Amino acid sequence: MNLSDELDYVHPEDRAAGTTLRWFGPAWGAPLCTADRQVFLPANVSCVLCGLPIGPDDSGVRLPYMGMAAPARSRWSHYDLTCFTEIITASDHH
């Protein structure tokens, strides 16, 4: 799968179930972290919440972009694991 395909790809099960939550980077032990739900992390991606670059050794999740205008070339939002965890637990931002 090339980068263009990866940016636009929606897994058939996700399309049928209406879910598109995927993970990237090293697994962190969550039930989500199965090989069939892991995705490639494109280069030069930043966390949409904190704006920091996401490195090749960082973990996180990819969700559909839900803003007014999707970032160039992507319909996905990438969150580093710290920011995503803070969203879920409603804790202070890092």
Buried (B, 14 or more C-beta within 10 A) or exposed (E): EEEEEBBEBEBEEBEEEEBBEBBBBEEEEEEEBEEEBBBBBBEEBEBBBBEEEBEEEBBBBBBEBEEEEBBEEBEBBBBBBBBBBBEEEEEEEE
